[in-house]
Amino acid sequence: MAKQETNINRSIRAREVRVVDDEGEQLGVMSLDDALEAAADRGLDLVEVSPNAKPPVCRIMDYGKYKYQLQKRAAEAKKKAARVEVKEVKLRPKTEIHDFNVKVKNVRRFLDAGNKVKVTIMFRGREVTHPEFGRELLQRVADEVADIGVIEFFPSMQGRFMHMVMAPNKK
């Protein structure tokens, strides 16, 4: 669905319009031709701001400048929108305690930065016959970072990998 363009100048279809000038003062209800003439006298455009009103409300303004400001506002809003990345930490079922602590430290760092963390257990060979070791390891990770993160997607097996996604706590 294409977004509706704002009607300006001759594309306005109403016979009578309520006009607001460029300083924000009401000029009252007048015919479309009179309103267009008032806008032309100021060297500006007549822009329909409320087409559903009876009669439609039009404003005298510089339409190019108005569109530019809308574009800048949209870009600014997009810039301020929070971007969340998903970081990944990979473990094995037989990961030793020191390596485990390093990985937990990385998970903490990622969660503190406001990112989500995907913790993956990689099974090799016959390790896949004991998924409970992987679940146990993922539960230990979750317990270690429970103060700053919550489990968003609980552990699930996908082939030879077991995944869990954690998100930072809402502050």
Legacy VTK file of the C-alpha trace (Angstrom):
# vtk DataFile Version 3.0
C-alpha trace
ASCII
DATASET POLYDATA
POINTS 171 float
0.000 0.000 0.000
1.501 3.328 -1.102
1.482 6.085 1.460
-0.839 8.977 0.678
0.871 12.162 -0.417
-0.218 15.445 1.130
-2.339 17.553 -1.234
-0.794 20.908 -2.080
-1.926 23.906 -4.144
-4.033 22.795 -7.150
-4.280 19.159 -6.030
-6.607 20.216 -3.172
-10.132 19.176 -4.212
-12.359 21.054 -1.727
-14.327 24.185 -2.766
-13.905 25.897 0.593
-11.054 25.531 3.069
-10.178 26.814 6.526
-6.854 28.614 6.178
-4.055 29.044 8.733
-1.265 31.390 7.663
2.495 30.893 8.015
2.532 32.539 11.468
-0.159 30.173 12.760
-3.020 32.693 12.732
-6.495 31.729 11.487
-7.517 33.474 8.276
-10.932 31.801 8.409
-12.975 29.850 5.860
-12.494 30.985 2.256
-12.800 29.646 -1.255
-9.931 27.587 -2.629
-9.055 30.256 -5.216
-8.810 32.962 -2.532
-6.649 30.697 -0.359
-4.335 29.902 -3.279
-4.057 33.598 -4.050
-3.188 34.373 -0.389
-0.455 31.720 -0.497
0.882 32.994 -3.827
1.035 36.572 -2.436
3.370 35.307 0.301
5.378 33.194 -2.163
4.445 30.000 -0.303
2.370 26.851 -0.880
-1.119 25.942 0.330
-0.861 22.555 2.081
-3.843 20.457 3.174
-3.042 19.410 6.752
-6.411 17.983 7.797
-8.320 16.684 4.757
-11.081 14.959 6.799
-12.243 18.098 8.624
-15.330 20.003 7.473
-14.176 22.222 5.764
-10.614 20.849 5.219
-7.861 22.724 7.042
-5.042 24.119 4.887
-1.879 25.850 5.975
0.223 28.373 4.111
3.833 27.171 4.298
6.973 26.377 2.319
6.215 22.768 1.347
9.807 21.916 0.361
11.101 23.066 3.736
8.276 21.159 5.497
9.176 17.892 3.704
12.858 18.419 4.509
12.079 18.897 8.218
9.917 15.744 8.250
12.768 13.813 6.646
15.260 15.122 9.218
12.898 14.260 12.080
12.465 10.705 10.755
16.245 10.292 10.385
16.795 11.551 13.935
14.201 9.133 15.320
15.826 6.272 13.434
19.238 7.245 14.819
17.922 7.189 18.386
16.190 3.815 17.963
17.870 1.109 20.022
19.765 -1.437 17.963
20.197 -4.783 19.694
22.809 -7.173 18.394
22.903 -10.893 19.082
26.361 -11.977 20.217
27.286 -15.648 20.314
29.315 -17.603 22.861
30.214 -21.204 22.002
30.952 -23.931 24.539
31.558 -27.675 24.505
30.027 -30.144 26.998
33.461 -30.888 28.482
34.605 -27.248 28.822
36.921 -26.881 31.819
36.094 -24.506 34.688
38.566 -21.726 33.789
37.421 -21.636 30.150
33.820 -21.704 31.360
34.507 -18.665 33.601
36.038 -16.767 30.658
32.960 -17.495 28.543
30.625 -16.395 31.379
32.652 -13.187 31.687
32.073 -12.555 27.958
28.335 -13.227 28.360
28.248 -10.686 31.215
30.099 -8.104 29.109
27.679 -8.549 26.194
24.606 -8.317 28.445
25.994 -5.195 30.166
26.396 -3.586 26.736
22.668 -4.198 26.135
23.091 -6.988 23.571
21.366 -10.350 23.479
23.571 -13.411 23.819
23.149 -16.745 22.061
24.912 -19.452 24.062
25.678 -22.509 21.916
26.855 -25.923 23.052
28.618 -27.837 20.259
28.485 -31.622 20.493
31.067 -33.793 18.717
30.974 -37.500 18.078
29.204 -39.464 20.774
28.750 -36.425 23.018
25.400 -35.865 21.302
24.012 -38.951 23.087
24.153 -36.995 26.370
22.240 -33.728 25.795
21.674 -33.469 29.555
25.339 -32.369 29.936
24.651 -29.483 27.560
21.459 -28.492 29.394
23.334 -28.600 32.689
26.063 -26.338 31.285
23.529 -23.847 29.878
21.728 -23.791 33.244
25.050 -23.014 34.965
25.617 -20.104 32.550
22.078 -18.815 33.236
22.605 -19.077 36.996
25.950 -17.219 36.808
24.414 -14.214 34.997
20.924 -14.320 36.545
21.472 -10.895 38.154
21.875 -9.110 34.787
20.218 -11.401 32.232
17.128 -13.501 31.665
16.588 -16.506 29.423
14.617 -15.437 26.372
14.641 -18.764 24.505
15.132 -21.881 26.570
17.668 -24.522 25.489
16.738 -26.433 22.344
18.606 -28.983 20.239
19.174 -28.375 16.535
21.258 -31.160 15.058
24.569 -31.293 16.926
24.042 -27.894 18.567
22.075 -26.816 21.619
21.116 -23.119 21.735
19.832 -20.742 24.394
19.252 -16.988 23.978
19.630 -14.580 26.883
18.554 -10.941 27.027
19.588 -8.178 29.445
17.246 -7.461 32.360
14.801 -4.589 31.848
16.000 -1.754 34.044
LINES 1 172
171 0 1 2 3 4 5 6 7 8 9 10 11 12 13 14 15 16 17 18 19 20 21 22 23 24 25 26 27 28 29 30 31 32 33 34 35 36 37 38 39 40 41 42 43 44 45 46 47 48 49 50 51 52 53 54 55 56 57 58 59 60 61 62 63 64 65 66 67 68 69 70 71 72 73 74 75 76 77 78 79 80 81 82 83 84 85 86 87 88 89 90 91 92 93 94 95 96 97 98 99 100 101 102 103 104 105 106 107 108 109 110 111 112 113 114 115 116 117 118 119 120 121 122 123 124 125 126 127 128 129 130 131 132 133 134 135 136 137 138 139 140 141 142 143 144 145 146 147 148 149 150 151 152 153 154 155 156 157 158 159 160 161 162 163 164 165 166 167 168 169 170
